[in-house]
Amino acid sequence: MSNMKDSLKNKVRSGKESAHAQLFDQINTNENTNVDVNENTNVDVNETKKKKFEDMYTRATFYINNDLLSWLKEVCGDEKGEKTRIINEALRAYMKRKRK
């Protein structure tokens, strides 16, 4: 693969041959022309899509004790999403205890 990249780079730099034509020739020769386009028509697109953050979480405003917030910031550091994860885990554990 690396040799093909180097070859294409050299052709583009030299200006003598079209690297694009070679790329398309390479793609066309690797294509499977016997593919049935109707083969996977029953696949649910929504199942394979990754859910967006906004679809899974809702922003809410709460008051938190200053000492707890300081501890939370210290524990989480700069890790993105860490506060959300910790708060969700703590609430989930609290709710499980309350249900029993």
C-alpha positions in Angstrom: 0.0 0.0 0.0 2.9 2.3 0.8 4.5 1.7 -2.6 1.2 2.7 -4.3 1.0 5.9 -2.3 4.6 6.8 -3.1 4.0 6.0 -6.8 0.9 8.2 -6.8 2.7 11.1 -5.1 5.5 10.9 -7.6 3.1 11.0 -10.5 1.3 14.0 -9.1 4.5 15.8 -8.6 5.8 15.0 -12.0 2.6 16.1 -13.7 3.2 13.5 -16.5 0.4 11.0 -15.6 -2.9 11.4 -13.9 -2.8 9.9 -10.4 -6.6 10.2 -10.3 -7.1 7.9 -13.2 -4.8 5.3 -11.6 -6.7 5.5 -8.4 -10.0 5.0 -10.1 -8.6 2.1 -12.1 -7.3 0.5 -8.8 -10.8 1.0 -7.2 -12.6 -0.5 -10.2 -10.4 -3.6 -10.4 -10.9 -4.3 -6.7 -14.7 -3.9 -6.9 -16.9 -7.0 -6.5 -19.3 -6.7 -9.4 -21.4 -9.6 -8.2 -22.9 -7.8 -5.1 -26.6 -8.0 -4.7 -27.8 -4.5 -3.8 -31.0 -5.8 -2.3 -29.1 -8.3 0.0 -29.4 -6.2 3.2 -32.7 -4.3 2.7 -34.1 -5.4 6.1 -31.3 -3.7 8.1 -32.7 -1.1 10.5 -30.6 2.1 10.0 -31.5 3.4 13.5 -30.0 0.3 15.1 -26.6 0.9 13.6 -26.5 4.7 14.1 -24.5 5.9 17.1 -26.8 7.8 19.5 -26.0 11.5 19.9 -25.0 12.7 23.3 -28.0 15.0 23.3 -30.3 12.0 22.7 -29.0 10.3 25.8 -28.6 13.2 28.2 -30.5 16.3 29.3 -28.9 19.3 30.7 -30.2 20.1 34.2 -29.3 22.7 36.8 -28.7 21.6 40.4 -27.2 23.2 43.5 -24.3 21.2 44.9 -22.4 21.9 48.1 -19.2 23.8 47.5 -17.0 21.1 49.2 -18.6 18.4 47.0 -18.0 20.4 43.8 -14.4 21.0 44.8 -13.9 17.3 45.4 -15.6 16.4 42.1 -13.5 18.8 40.1 -10.3 17.5 41.8 -11.2 13.9 41.1 -12.3 14.5 37.5 -9.4 16.8 36.5 -9.6 17.8 32.8 -11.2 14.5 31.7 -14.1 15.3 29.4 -17.4 13.8 30.5 -16.1 12.5 33.8 -18.4 14.7 36.0 -21.4 13.5 34.0 -20.3 9.9 34.4 -19.7 10.1 38.2 -23.0 12.0 38.9 -25.0 9.5 36.8 -23.4 6.5 38.5 -24.0 8.1 42.0 -27.6 8.8 41.2 -28.1 5.3 39.8 -26.7 3.7 42.9 -28.8 5.9 45.1 -32.0 5.1 43.2 -31.2 1.4 43.4 -30.9 1.6 47.2 -34.1 3.5 47.5 -36.1 1.0 45.4 -35.2 -1.9 47.7 
